[in-house]
Amino acid sequence: MELSPVSPGLRLVVLCIVIASLVGCAAAKSVRTEYPPAPGHLEDNIERNEFSVAKGDDVIGRLAFIGLEEGDTLPDIARHFSLGIKGISAANPGVDRWVPKAGERIMLPLSFILPDAPRKDIVINLAAMRLFQFRGDRELMTVSTYPVGVGTEERPSPTGKMYVERKVIRPTWHVPSSIARDHRAKGDPLPPAVLPGPQNPLGEYALYLSRSGYLIHGTNKPASIGLRATNGCIRLYPEDVKKLYENTPAKTPVYIVNQPYLVGQLKGKVYMEVHAPPEDVDLAEFDRVYAKLRKIEKESGRTLDWGKVKKVLAEARGIPVAVSGLRQGSEKGIEETIEVSHPRALYGRPEIPELKKEAWSVLAADMADEIDAKRLAALINHQGPQIPASVLSHNVGFRVIAGPFNDAGEARDAIKRLKIDLDIDGKLVQPVRKR
């Protein structure tokens, strides 16, 4: 028997409960989440892209924890473990994105509820900022998953069914008129076409979709993965788009959905995953997931923990959370986490060359607080292409210096980019000539 749509009165009651909890949750989001003590044993690795999907299950992966080291940033940890920046930040409220504390222990949100969409070909969930590529059938299915950058609110990514029309290695970017107009307004005129290379925002691989003007492609701005930062295209880390390109034939269907509320089951346990704060509630999507929860409750004969449902909705941490108990005889769910050892080197982490007085550089800022200076330097370092930046003590404060650069032209180009990208008024610093 089909459940009737959620009544407006019932929906209003649930929404009011969630929104009423916002005051407490807003406060909680600024406080570091406390996790259970770390176990003695550390795993050297954890699967991050390729997963098996058992018949009847909707949840893949495992949650993990890692201890941070001096100089780490969340974008560097996110890229190494194929996570998006918003995903890792939402899972770890209160952790400084650019200057987290050494020794701090954070969660790696490497567990995902699959979108409510056909389990075949490519499915992209804009709300979760995650791409899923399915292979096999319901009996023996595997899924590859990657974080993505998606369109902004002003220029959102499209939804619906399309397909991969063609694929190109080292594509040329033909600049759309709307983007060219925006850049001219910033004082940054673009050429009609940008050839392959470090300045090309499409990266090394591009899959052109049947929806004209939209692509799945790489990037020269890896720190933007997991953000609403594109003009509507789907953007992947360079290493991830390479794998996707190699495993995706032309004409592959692509389904793009926008599902901030996800419900799934794993080994008889019901999970919920939320990617939108209550103030941004999508009523149609809320109705859909609420009806699905009620249907699961009725068909299984088990009562869900509606207090947990409310908590998951209010916190919106983007991780699967159990909202039911296990059936008798079922195995454990994803609550059995692992601890991952810190890699010797983080893949893709920007290298910062040593500043030299004999080279050109740029004074980006004078700051009184060292942490603020380190935060700004990290932000500059993660521009794409990279602008190297370091922090130097100076008198009673700290200086953020961009460089070194090979010549005055490179330094002036950095000044221009700092102004356009970050609204920073950099000052040219000439090299000190050796006597």
Backbone torsions as a table, in degrees:
resi	resn	phi	psi	omega
1	MET	NA	128.0	-179.9
2	GLU	-75.5	140.0	175.4
3	LEU	-75.2	144.3	175.1
4	SER	-72.8	156.4	178.3
5	PRO	-56.0	153.1	179.4
6	VAL	-62.4	129.1	-178.2
7	SER	-69.1	147.0	178.6
8	PRO	-55.6	-36.8	-179.1
9	GLY	-65.8	-44.3	-179.9
10	LEU	-66.4	-41.7	179.2
11	ARG	-61.3	-41.9	-179.7
12	LEU	-62.7	-40.4	179.2
13	VAL	-61.5	-47.2	-178.8
14	VAL	-63.4	-44.7	179.9
15	LEU	-61.9	-40.8	179.5
16	CYS	-62.7	-39.7	178.8
17	ILE	-62.0	-44.8	-178.6
18	VAL	-64.6	-49.4	-177.2
19	ILE	-65.1	-34.2	178.6
20	ALA	-63.2	-26.2	-179.5
21	SER	-84.8	-1.1	-174.8
22	LEU	-63.5	-35.8	-177.6
23	VAL	-58.8	-48.6	179.1
24	GLY	-66.1	-40.1	-177.6
25	CYS	-70.7	-36.6	178.3
26	ALA	-61.7	-39.4	177.7
27	ALA	-66.6	-39.9	-178.2
28	ALA	-64.2	-32.4	-176.7
29	LYS	-66.5	-21.0	179.8
30	SER	-91.5	-1.2	-177.1
31	VAL	-108.7	139.6	179.5
32	ARG	-61.6	128.9	177.8
33	THR	-71.7	134.0	178.2
34	GLU	-91.7	128.6	-179.6
35	TYR	-110.6	161.3	176.5
36	PRO	-60.2	156.2	-179.9
37	PRO	-57.4	148.1	-179.8
38	ALA	-71.5	139.6	176.1
39	PRO	-72.3	165.7	-179.5
40	GLY	-70.7	-32.0	-175.4
41	HIS	-89.5	133.0	177.4
42	LEU	-113.6	135.7	174.9
43	GLU	-83.8	144.9	179.1
44	ASP	-78.5	-23.2	-175.7
45	ASN	-154.3	167.3	175.9
46	ILE	-149.0	142.3	179.2
47	GLU	-65.8	136.7	-176.2
48	ARG	-128.6	-17.0	-176.2
49	ASN	-125.0	-35.5	-173.2
50	GLU	-111.3	125.9	-177.2
51	PHE	-138.5	151.1	171.1
52	SER	-93.0	148.7	178.9
53	VAL	-123.5	113.6	178.6
54	ALA	-74.9	151.5	179.3
55	LYS	-59.4	130.1	179.2
56	GLY	89.4	-7.5	179.9
57	ASP	-99.7	152.4	-178.7
58	ASP	-126.3	-0.8	-173.8
59	VAL	-118.1	133.2	179.9
60	ILE	-123.9	159.6	173.2
61	GLY	82.9	-176.2	180.0
62	ARG	-140.4	148.8	171.8
63	LEU	-81.4	146.1	-178.8
64	ALA	-140.7	168.6	178.2
65	PHE	-130.7	152.7	178.9
66	ILE	-147.3	144.5	175.2
67	GLY	-90.6	135.0	-177.0
68	LEU	-85.4	154.9	177.9
69	GLU	-118.0	164.9	-179.9
70	GLU	-56.1	131.2	178.8
71	GLY	91.5	-7.7	177.5
72	ASP	-66.8	150.2	167.2
73	THR	-127.7	156.2	177.7
74	LEU	-63.3	-38.6	175.8
75	PRO	-59.1	-36.0	178.8
76	ASP	-69.1	-43.5	176.7
77	ILE	-63.0	-43.1	-178.9
78	ALA	-59.9	-47.2	-177.8
79	ARG	-64.8	-42.8	-178.3
80	HIS	-58.4	-36.6	-177.3
81	PHE	-102.5	17.7	176.6
82	SER	55.5	50.1	175.4
83	LEU	-119.5	157.2	175.1
84	GLY	-88.9	156.7	-175.8
85	ILE	-67.0	-38.8	178.8
86	LYS	-65.9	-38.6	-179.7
87	GLY	-62.1	-46.0	-178.3
88	ILE	-72.6	-31.9	177.9
89	SER	-69.8	-42.8	179.8
90	ALA	-64.9	-34.6	179.8
91	ALA	-73.5	-17.1	-176.8
92	ASN	-130.0	66.0	-178.6
93	PRO	-60.9	140.3	178.7
94	GLY	91.1	-8.2	179.0
95	VAL	-89.1	129.7	179.6
96	ASP	-64.0	125.0	-176.8
97	ARG	-63.4	-39.2	-171.6
98	TRP	-103.7	-26.9	-179.0
99	VAL	-135.1	64.6	176.1
100	PRO	-69.3	159.3	-176.5
101	LYS	-77.2	138.0	173.6
102	ALA	-62.0	135.3	-178.0
103	GLY	91.2	-12.0	178.7
104	GLU	-66.7	141.9	-177.8
105	ARG	-107.2	124.8	-177.3
106	ILE	-123.8	162.8	177.5
107	MET	-89.7	138.9	169.1
108	LEU	-100.6	106.3	-174.9
109	PRO	-78.7	71.9	-176.2
110	LEU	-98.9	32.4	172.3
111	SER	-126.7	140.2	-172.0
112	PHE	-142.0	141.5	169.4
113	ILE	-89.1	130.0	-178.7
114	LEU	-67.7	144.2	179.5
115	PRO	-61.7	155.5	175.4
116	ASP	-81.9	80.9	-174.3
117	ALA	-155.7	168.7	177.8
118	PRO	-55.8	134.6	-179.0
119	ARG	-90.5	70.5	177.4
120	LYS	-159.8	155.3	175.3
121	ASP	58.9	-135.3	-176.9
122	ILE	-113.5	129.5	175.0
123	VAL	-125.1	130.4	178.4
124	ILE	-119.3	124.5	175.4
125	ASN	-102.7	108.2	-177.0
126	LEU	-62.2	-39.2	-177.9
127	ALA	-63.5	-40.7	179.5
128	ALA	-84.1	-11.0	-176.1
129	MET	51.4	56.8	-174.9
130	ARG	-146.3	137.0	176.1
131	LEU	-106.8	138.5	178.5
132	PHE	-125.5	130.4	176.4
133	GLN	-119.3	119.0	-173.3
134	PHE	-100.0	143.5	174.1
135	ARG	-139.0	150.1	-179.9
136	GLY	91.4	-160.9	-179.5
137	ASP	-127.9	-174.5	-175.6
138	ARG	-63.2	-25.7	-178.8
139	GLU	-78.5	-38.2	-177.6
140	LEU	-142.1	89.5	-174.2
141	MET	-117.5	140.9	170.9
142	THR	-121.7	155.1	179.4
143	VAL	-137.9	133.1	170.8
144	SER	-100.9	137.8	-177.7
145	THR	-137.0	141.4	-176.8
146	TYR	-139.7	146.3	173.5
147	PRO	-74.7	152.3	-179.1
148	VAL	-136.2	157.2	165.7
149	GLY	-97.3	143.6	-175.1
150	VAL	-128.9	178.4	-176.3
151	GLY	-67.3	156.1	176.9
152	THR	-75.8	173.4	176.3
153	GLU	-63.4	-35.1	-179.7
154	GLU	-73.5	-34.6	179.4
155	ARG	-130.7	76.0	-174.3
156	PRO	-73.3	157.1	172.2
157	SER	-71.7	146.4	-179.5
158	PRO	-74.7	159.4	172.0
159	THR	-116.4	165.2	178.9
160	GLY	117.2	-175.3	-178.1
161	LYS	-96.9	133.5	175.3
162	MET	-146.7	-166.7	177.6
163	TYR	-151.6	166.1	178.1
164	VAL	-78.0	111.4	-176.5
165	GLU	-79.0	-42.4	178.7
166	ARG	-159.2	164.8	-179.2
167	LYS	-127.9	143.4	-178.2
168	VAL	-138.9	132.1	171.1
169	ILE	-92.4	138.0	-177.1
170	ARG	49.9	64.0	-176.7
171	PRO	-72.9	153.9	168.7
172	THR	-90.9	134.8	178.8
173	TRP	-93.0	112.9	174.7
174	HIS	-89.6	111.5	-168.1
175	VAL	-69.7	119.9	176.2
176	PRO	-62.8	149.2	-176.2
177	SER	-60.9	-36.8	-179.1
178	SER	-65.0	-39.1	179.3
179	ILE	-71.6	-40.5	177.4
180	ALA	-60.0	-39.4	179.6
181	ARG	-64.3	-43.2	178.6
182	ASP	-60.6	-43.5	-178.3
183	HIS	-69.1	-36.2	176.3
184	ARG	-62.0	-38.5	179.7
185	ALA	-64.9	-25.7	178.8
186	LYS	-88.7	-1.3	-175.6
187	GLY	78.7	26.8	-176.4
188	ASP	-130.0	67.4	-177.6
189	PRO	-61.9	138.6	179.8
190	LEU	-107.1	151.4	173.7
191	PRO	-71.9	163.8	178.0
192	PRO	-59.0	-31.1	179.8
193	ALA	-141.8	141.3	177.4
194	VAL	-110.6	118.6	-177.1
195	LEU	-72.6	163.7	177.2
196	PRO	-55.6	144.5	-179.2
197	GLY	147.4	-176.4	-173.9
198	PRO	-63.8	-22.7	-179.6
199	GLN	-87.4	-6.0	-176.9
200	ASN	-82.6	117.9	-176.5
201	PRO	-71.6	-9.3	178.9
202	LEU	-83.1	-11.8	-179.4
203	GLY	73.2	-152.3	-173.6
204	GLU	-93.7	-17.4	-174.9
205	TYR	-136.9	140.4	178.7
206	ALA	-142.2	135.8	173.3
207	LEU	-114.6	112.2	-177.0
208	TYR	-84.3	127.6	-177.5
209	LEU	-88.2	160.1	179.5
210	SER	-68.7	-19.2	172.2
211	ARG	-78.1	110.1	-171.2
212	SER	-53.7	132.5	175.7
213	GLY	91.0	-2.7	-177.6
214	TYR	-116.7	139.8	-176.7
215	LEU	-135.9	159.1	161.0
216	ILE	-106.6	121.9	-172.3
217	HIS	-150.0	173.5	175.8
218	GLY	-80.7	-159.5	-177.0
219	THR	-161.4	155.2	168.0
220	ASN	-102.7	10.3	178.0
221	LYS	-127.4	70.6	-175.7
222	PRO	-60.7	-25.4	179.8
223	ALA	-71.4	-4.1	177.8
224	SER	-91.9	-4.5	-179.6
225	ILE	-70.7	130.1	-174.9
226	GLY	91.3	17.0	177.5
227	LEU	-130.1	160.2	171.1
228	ARG	-85.5	89.0	-168.4
229	ALA	-136.5	1.9	-177.0
230	THR	-104.3	175.6	176.1
231	ASN	-93.6	24.2	177.1
232	GLY	120.4	-19.1	178.4
233	CYS	-74.1	168.8	176.1
234	ILE	-104.7	122.4	-170.9
235	ARG	-114.5	133.7	179.9
236	LEU	-122.7	159.5	170.1
237	TYR	-56.8	147.6	179.7
238	PRO	-54.0	-41.9	-178.5
239	GLU	-70.8	-29.3	-179.6
240	ASP	-78.7	-40.8	-178.8
241	VAL	-67.1	-29.2	176.1
242	LYS	-61.6	-46.5	179.1
243	LYS	-65.3	-42.4	179.2
244	LEU	-62.5	-43.7	179.9
245	TYR	-58.3	-46.0	-177.0
246	GLU	-67.8	-27.1	-175.3
247	ASN	-101.8	7.2	-175.3
248	THR	-122.0	109.3	175.7
249	PRO	-73.1	157.0	171.6
250	ALA	-59.4	150.9	-179.2
251	LYS	78.5	3.7	176.5
252	THR	-63.9	127.2	176.9
253	PRO	-64.8	146.4	177.7
254	VAL	-130.5	123.6	178.2
255	TYR	-108.9	120.8	178.5
256	ILE	-111.4	122.3	-178.5
257	VAL	-123.6	167.5	176.8
258	ASN	-132.8	89.6	-174.0
259	GLN	-121.9	93.5	179.7
260	PRO	-74.1	-19.5	-178.6
261	TYR	-115.8	119.2	-176.2
262	LEU	-122.3	137.6	176.6
263	VAL	-128.4	136.6	178.4
264	GLY	-156.3	171.1	-179.8
265	GLN	-124.6	146.4	176.3
266	LEU	-141.1	115.4	177.4
267	LYS	52.1	42.8	175.0
268	GLY	84.9	2.4	-180.0
269	LYS	-110.7	141.5	-177.3
270	VAL	-96.0	132.9	-179.6
271	TYR	-123.0	154.6	176.2
272	MET	-134.0	141.2	-178.8
273	GLU	-135.2	128.8	-174.3
274	VAL	-126.9	133.9	-177.9
275	HIS	-119.5	12.5	-179.9
276	ALA	-135.6	130.2	177.3
277	PRO	-67.1	155.2	-175.9
278	PRO	-55.9	-31.0	-179.2
279	GLU	-68.3	-16.5	178.2
280	ASP	-108.5	27.6	-174.0
281	VAL	-59.5	134.4	174.8
282	ASP	-98.5	107.9	-171.7
283	LEU	-61.9	-39.6	-179.6
284	ALA	-65.6	-44.1	178.2
285	GLU	-68.3	-36.4	177.3
286	PHE	-62.0	-44.7	177.6
287	ASP	-58.4	-43.0	-177.3
288	ARG	-62.3	-48.4	-176.1
289	VAL	-73.4	-32.5	178.4
290	TYR	-65.8	-42.9	177.4
291	ALA	-62.9	-36.8	178.7
292	LYS	-66.1	-40.9	177.3
293	LEU	-62.8	-44.6	178.8
294	ARG	-63.1	-37.7	179.4
295	LYS	-66.1	-43.6	177.4
296	ILE	-60.8	-43.1	-179.7
297	GLU	-60.5	-43.7	-177.4
298	LYS	-70.0	-45.4	-176.1
299	GLU	-71.4	-31.0	-178.6
300	SER	-86.6	-20.1	-177.5
301	GLY	75.4	12.5	179.9
302	ARG	-111.6	145.0	177.8
303	THR	-87.4	128.2	176.2
304	LEU	-78.0	158.7	178.0
305	ASP	-88.1	94.2	-175.2
306	TRP	-72.2	-19.0	171.8
307	GLY	-66.2	-39.9	176.8
308	LYS	-68.2	-37.9	177.4
309	VAL	-58.2	-46.4	178.9
310	LYS	-60.4	-42.0	-178.4
311	LYS	-65.8	-42.5	179.9
312	VAL	-64.1	-42.0	178.4
313	LEU	-62.7	-41.4	-176.6
314	ALA	-72.9	-37.8	-176.8
315	GLU	-80.9	-35.5	177.3
316	ALA	48.0	56.1	-177.5
317	ARG	-89.1	-5.3	175.5
318	GLY	73.3	20.4	176.9
319	ILE	-121.6	147.8	177.2
320	PRO	-66.0	129.3	179.2
321	VAL	-125.6	133.1	-179.6
322	ALA	-68.7	129.8	176.8
323	VAL	-119.7	16.7	175.9
324	SER	-150.6	168.1	174.3
325	GLY	-89.3	173.1	177.2
326	LEU	-80.9	150.3	168.2
327	ARG	-68.9	153.7	-178.8
328	GLN	-59.9	130.3	179.0
329	GLY	88.6	-5.1	-180.0
330	SER	-77.6	159.9	178.8
331	GLU	-83.4	175.9	177.9
332	LYS	-69.6	157.8	177.9
333	GLY	-95.6	-145.8	-174.8
334	ILE	-83.4	1.9	-179.2
335	GLU	-66.4	-17.3	178.7
336	GLU	-80.8	90.5	-173.9
337	THR	-89.4	170.7	176.2
338	ILE	-126.0	161.1	176.6
339	GLU	-107.7	127.0	-176.0
340	VAL	-105.4	135.4	176.9
341	SER	-71.8	151.9	-179.6
342	HIS	-72.4	129.6	178.6
343	PRO	-62.3	152.1	176.1
344	ARG	-63.4	-37.5	177.4
345	ALA	-138.7	137.5	178.3
346	LEU	-86.8	125.3	-176.5
347	TYR	-62.4	129.4	176.2
348	GLY	81.2	1.6	-179.8
349	ARG	-63.4	130.8	-178.7
350	PRO	-61.4	134.2	175.4
351	GLU	-88.7	136.5	-177.0
352	ILE	-112.0	107.5	179.5
353	PRO	-68.2	155.0	-179.1
354	GLU	-70.0	134.5	176.4
355	LEU	-68.8	141.6	178.5
356	LYS	-130.5	135.6	179.7
357	LYS	-64.1	-22.8	-177.9
358	GLU	-82.2	-3.0	-177.7
359	ALA	-110.2	159.2	175.1
360	TRP	-70.8	145.8	177.5
361	SER	-149.7	178.5	-177.9
362	VAL	-135.6	128.8	172.5
363	LEU	-81.2	111.7	-178.4
364	ALA	-87.4	-35.9	-178.0
365	ALA	-168.6	150.7	166.4
366	ASP	-108.2	126.9	-174.4
367	MET	-134.5	148.3	-179.4
368	ALA	-82.5	-30.5	-173.8
369	ASP	-103.3	131.3	-177.2
370	GLU	-67.0	-40.4	-179.7
371	ILE	-64.3	-42.3	177.1
372	ASP	-61.0	-39.5	178.9
373	ALA	-65.9	-42.6	178.1
374	LYS	-64.4	-37.1	179.4
375	ARG	-64.2	-44.7	179.5
376	LEU	-66.1	-41.4	179.2
377	ALA	-61.9	-41.2	178.8
378	ALA	-64.2	-40.5	178.9
379	LEU	-62.4	-43.8	179.1
380	ILE	-64.9	-42.0	179.9
381	ASN	-59.7	-26.3	-176.5
382	HIS	-99.0	14.6	169.4
383	GLN	-70.7	161.0	179.3
384	GLY	-127.3	130.4	-16.0
385	PRO	-56.5	159.6	-172.1
386	GLN	-63.2	139.6	166.1
387	ILE	-110.8	107.6	-177.6
388	PRO	-65.3	141.1	-179.4
389	ALA	-145.7	145.0	-179.7
390	SER	-134.8	163.3	177.7
391	VAL	-111.7	128.9	177.6
392	LEU	-123.5	138.2	174.5
393	SER	-72.1	143.8	-175.7
394	HIS	-151.4	116.0	-178.3
395	ASN	53.3	-115.7	-178.5
396	VAL	-103.3	9.2	-177.6
397	GLY	-137.3	-152.2	-175.0
398	PHE	-139.2	141.8	179.8
399	ARG	-110.9	136.7	172.7
400	VAL	-100.4	115.4	-175.8
401	ILE	-114.7	125.9	174.4
402	ALA	-93.1	137.5	-179.6
403	GLY	137.8	-173.8	7.0
404	PRO	-81.6	157.3	177.5
405	PHE	-119.8	153.5	-175.7
406	ASN	-72.6	-30.4	-177.4
407	ASP	-155.6	177.3	-178.4
408	ALA	-65.3	-32.4	179.5
409	GLY	-62.5	-44.4	177.6
410	GLU	-62.7	-41.5	-178.9
411	ALA	-65.8	-42.2	178.6
412	ARG	-66.7	-34.6	175.9
413	ASP	-64.0	-39.1	177.2
414	ALA	-64.3	-40.2	177.3
415	ILE	-59.6	-43.4	179.6
416	LYS	-62.6	-45.6	-178.9
417	ARG	-67.3	-38.3	177.7
418	LEU	-60.5	-38.7	179.8
419	LYS	-70.6	-46.6	-176.4
420	ILE	-69.3	-44.7	-174.0
421	ASP	-82.7	-36.8	-171.0
422	LEU	-125.8	2.3	-178.5
423	ASP	55.8	41.9	178.1
424	ILE	-106.8	129.7	177.9
425	ASP	-92.3	91.0	-179.7
426	GLY	-78.6	153.7	179.3
427	LYS	-120.4	131.6	-178.4
428	LEU	-66.5	132.9	176.3
429	VAL	-116.7	115.6	-177.8
430	GLN	-77.0	151.7	179.9
431	PRO	-69.1	151.5	175.7
432	VAL	-89.3	115.8	-176.7
433	ARG	-76.0	137.5	177.3
434	LYS	-72.1	141.4	178.9
435	ARG	-90.7	NA	NA
